[in-house]
């Protein structure tokens, strides 16, 4: 089964609709990961009020290749299907930032594929996070792992 959707967009994410895309008669397990904006982060050192995600112009193509590569590598029989979508732009606490859903005939494979998909997205897709705090500061996160627009700083 294929990658059914790998996208980056500015609109709100619908976890139920994305999860439904992978569901079907051969799915013995559907695992969905929902990453949402929380009100705290060790890198922000204060109450987080929102996040702005910025992405490289090639991020969507990189995400698609990453998802296809994961299935080619970890699902040689072609039994799994997956969707993954990351939101960019300004998000508030509680907004969904990342949804990944994987369906396979068996639960162990679904959990493993979904977990690895999320880890690879976080590590490899050029999306950068700027967090805003209640005291008016902002901080870029994750710049030690990859370059991003602007400098990392509190401001």
C-alpha positions as CSV (number, residue, x, y, z in Angstrom):
1,X,0.0,0.0,0.0
2,X,1.2,3.5,-0.6
3,X,1.8,6.9,1.0
4,X,-1.6,8.3,0.7
5,X,-0.8,11.8,1.7
6,X,2.4,13.6,2.7
7,X,1.9,17.4,2.9
8,X,2.8,20.6,4.6
9,X,0.1,23.3,4.8
10,X,-1.1,26.3,6.7
11,X,-4.7,25.2,7.4
12,X,-5.9,23.4,10.5
13,X,-5.2,19.6,10.6
14,X,-8.1,17.1,10.9
15,X,-6.7,14.1,12.7
16,X,-9.9,12.0,12.2
17,X,-10.1,12.7,8.5
18,X,-6.4,11.9,8.0
19,X,-6.6,8.7,10.0
20,X,-9.6,7.6,8.0
21,X,-7.6,7.8,4.8
22,X,-5.5,4.8,5.9
23,X,-8.3,2.8,7.3
24,X,-9.6,-0.1,5.1
25,X,-10.5,-3.8,5.0
26,X,-6.9,-5.0,5.3
27,X,-6.1,-2.7,8.3
28,X,-5.9,-4.8,11.4
29,X,-4.4,-1.8,13.2
30,X,-4.5,2.0,12.6
31,X,-2.1,4.0,14.7
32,X,-2.4,7.8,14.8
33,X,0.0,10.3,16.3
34,X,-1.2,13.8,17.0
35,X,1.4,16.4,17.9
36,X,-0.2,19.6,19.4
37,X,1.1,22.9,20.7
38,X,1.6,22.8,24.5
39,X,1.9,25.7,26.9
40,X,5.5,24.9,28.0
41,X,8.9,23.8,26.6
42,X,12.3,23.6,28.3
43,X,13.8,25.6,25.5
44,X,11.3,28.5,26.0
45,X,11.7,28.8,29.8
46,X,8.3,30.4,30.3
47,X,4.7,30.0,29.5
48,X,4.4,29.3,25.7
49,X,1.5,31.2,24.1
50,X,2.0,30.1,20.5
51,X,4.4,28.8,17.9
52,X,5.3,29.9,14.4
53,X,6.6,27.2,12.1
54,X,8.7,28.1,9.1
55,X,9.7,25.7,6.4
56,X,12.1,25.4,3.5
57,X,10.5,25.5,0.0
58,X,11.5,21.9,-0.6
59,X,10.1,20.6,2.7
60,X,7.0,19.0,1.2
61,X,9.0,17.1,-1.3
62,X,11.4,16.0,1.4
63,X,8.5,14.8,3.5
64,X,7.1,12.8,0.6
65,X,10.5,11.2,-0.1
66,X,11.0,10.4,3.6
67,X,7.6,8.7,3.8
68,X,8.1,6.7,0.6
69,X,11.6,5.7,1.8
70,X,10.3,4.5,5.1
71,X,7.7,2.3,3.5
72,X,10.2,0.9,1.0
73,X,12.7,0.2,3.8
74,X,10.3,-1.1,6.5
75,X,7.4,-2.5,4.6
76,X,8.8,-4.7,1.8
77,X,5.6,-6.6,1.4
78,X,3.7,-3.4,0.7
79,X,1.0,-4.0,3.4
80,X,1.2,-0.6,5.1
81,X,-0.4,2.7,4.2
82,X,0.4,6.0,5.7
83,X,-0.5,9.7,5.8
84,X,1.6,12.5,7.4
85,X,0.9,16.2,7.4
86,X,2.7,19.1,9.2
87,X,1.2,22.5,9.7
88,X,3.2,25.7,9.3
89,X,2.5,29.3,10.1
90,X,1.3,30.7,13.5
91,X,-0.3,28.2,15.8
92,X,-1.9,28.6,19.2
93,X,-1.7,26.4,22.2
94,X,-3.9,23.3,21.5
95,X,-3.6,23.6,17.7
96,X,-2.4,20.4,15.9
97,X,1.0,20.7,14.4
98,X,1.7,17.2,13.1
99,X,-0.6,14.3,12.3
100,X,0.8,10.9,11.2
101,X,-1.4,7.8,10.7
102,X,-0.3,4.3,9.7
103,X,-2.4,1.2,8.9
104,X,-1.0,-2.3,8.8
105,X,-2.4,-5.8,9.2
106,X,-0.9,-6.1,12.7
107,X,-0.5,-3.7,15.6
108,X,3.3,-4.1,16.2
109,X,4.1,-2.9,12.7
110,X,1.7,0.0,12.8
111,X,3.2,1.3,16.1
112,X,6.7,0.8,14.9
113,X,6.1,2.5,11.5
114,X,4.2,5.4,13.0
115,X,6.9,6.0,15.7
116,X,9.7,5.9,13.2
117,X,7.8,8.2,10.8
118,X,7.4,10.8,13.5
119,X,11.0,10.6,14.6
120,X,12.2,11.0,11.0
121,X,9.9,13.9,10.3
122,X,11.3,15.7,13.4
123,X,14.9,14.9,12.5
124,X,15.0,15.4,8.7
125,X,12.3,17.7,7.4
126,X,13.4,21.3,7.3
127,X,10.8,22.9,9.5
128,X,11.8,25.4,12.2
129,X,9.9,26.3,15.3
130,X,9.8,29.8,16.9
131,X,8.1,29.8,20.3
132,X,6.4,32.8,21.8
133,X,6.1,33.2,25.6
134,X,3.7,35.1,27.8
135,X,6.4,37.6,28.8
136,X,6.9,38.7,25.2
137,X,10.1,36.8,24.5
138,X,10.6,34.4,21.5
139,X,13.1,31.6,21.0
140,X,13.9,29.4,18.0
141,X,14.1,25.7,18.9
142,X,16.1,22.9,17.4
143,X,18.8,25.0,15.7
144,X,21.6,22.8,16.9
145,X,20.5,20.0,14.6
146,X,20.0,22.0,11.4
147,X,20.4,25.5,10.0
148,X,17.4,27.8,10.0
149,X,16.5,31.3,8.9
150,X,17.8,33.9,11.3
151,X,19.7,33.5,14.5
152,X,18.7,31.5,17.5
153,X,18.0,34.0,20.3
154,X,15.7,35.2,22.9
155,X,14.4,38.6,21.8
